[in-house]
Amino acid sequence: MAASRLVPVPSSKAPEKTKEYGMTRVLVMIPSGEVYDHNNVRWYSHQDIQRNLNHYHNIGDAFVFDSSLKLLKYDRLETLTIREFNPAEVDRLRDEFDYVVLRGSNYIHGEMDWEMAEQVLRRLGLPVLAFGIGAQAPVDGKLVLSDATKNVLRLIAGSTTSVGVRGAYTAEVLEDIGISNTRIIGCPTAFRHNDPGLRITLPEIDRIRKVGLTVRREVSPAYARDIRQYLTFHRDLIKSVAARFDTVLMAQGELEEKKLVLGTPAQKDQAISSLRENAWVGEWYLDDDIECLYRNSMFYSDVVADYDACVKACDLVLGYRLHGNLMALANGVPALYFTYDSRTREFAETFRIPSFDVFSEKVFRLSDYWDQGLFDRFNRAYEATYYAMGDFLSENNVPHVMRERAPAQQRKVVALM
């Protein structure tokens, strides 16, 4: 019975209260953190530092969750659990909620475990809004998806007018499994302050004083083709930036980096020992200079708002972290991407963000990227993608706070078609 409801849902079939933008009740599938003050996110029990210190979680996922909530209108929010299938509980949720939002993340890869999601969604029968999901390509060979992943993605695609994806590569992957109702919307993090008129305007390069560098020490050889080059370039980038600017290293979840910020003196020493004992890190990344910077210039927080404050204090942010760099751009701070896999390349392409391939044979020079013309490409792509995301939410009858195009902008779009 419930499965029959999982068909494309035109606007006339949206739940009545949602359609009228009145009381809206939302289920969140795969959240990342606890919600406070209606639409702010921090990690669970964030004040219990020792509880979380040995638990790996990418706080960048919480950036996306926090940003998504800031763009949606809702009155009630609850988690849709997919770890287990409880028919009675699913029936209750169907009666009490209007739709499900799937937090944007990197779900489309060969190792994704959807747990009991297929059974839950089939019985639930509510529209599932995929809010900027993405695919991850392996270094070698074609991306192979499990039957479970295909089934869940098809259920989601069949439940709404369109599927929000972060870029063209993800749209192509979904097209290959028969899902064609995709819309490229980037990532909610970019639009967390709901400003379609945001522009990056470069200052003179000699006015740059403080730089945030988003670090990602841990990387998989399944997605980054040369770990030695990845780590040695990362090391040299940190050292060269720190030699020129007041630098803050922005971590997002690796355990050793967290301990160096939040741990006791003994835990900090243990973190350095652990890094030195790692064969790759000890040989290609951690030298005396990096250790000093790690001990004295590292930033980490389990509260998303703290990253807003961190990037706002910077004149420039650059580095490896997809959402950390995007957080800077969302706050009007220039950012440069260092791409190393399909995810980072797809984000840079969607938003036309100036980027450098860490596996290229080129030498990175900041002056080569300090070009307003490059950032004007981002400015145009940002505005276009902002309105694409708003259109996506509207066509799926999801109440939101994103702004509509002004009449002059609508005429411009028509003229370009």
PyMOL commands that set and color helices and strands:
alter all, ss='L'
color gray80, all
select helices_A, chain A and resi 2-5+11-13+16-19+49-53+59-71+87-96+117-124+147-159+168-176+188-191+205-207+227-244+255-262+265-277+279-284+288-296+304-312+322-330+342-351+366-369+372-395+407-416
alter helices_A, ss='H'
color red, helices_A
select strands_A, chain A and resi 25-29+34-36+40-42+76-80+99-103+128-133+163-165+182-184+210-214+246-250+298-299+316-319+335-339+355-357
alter strands_A, ss='S'
color yellow, strands_A
deselect
rebuild
show_as cartoon
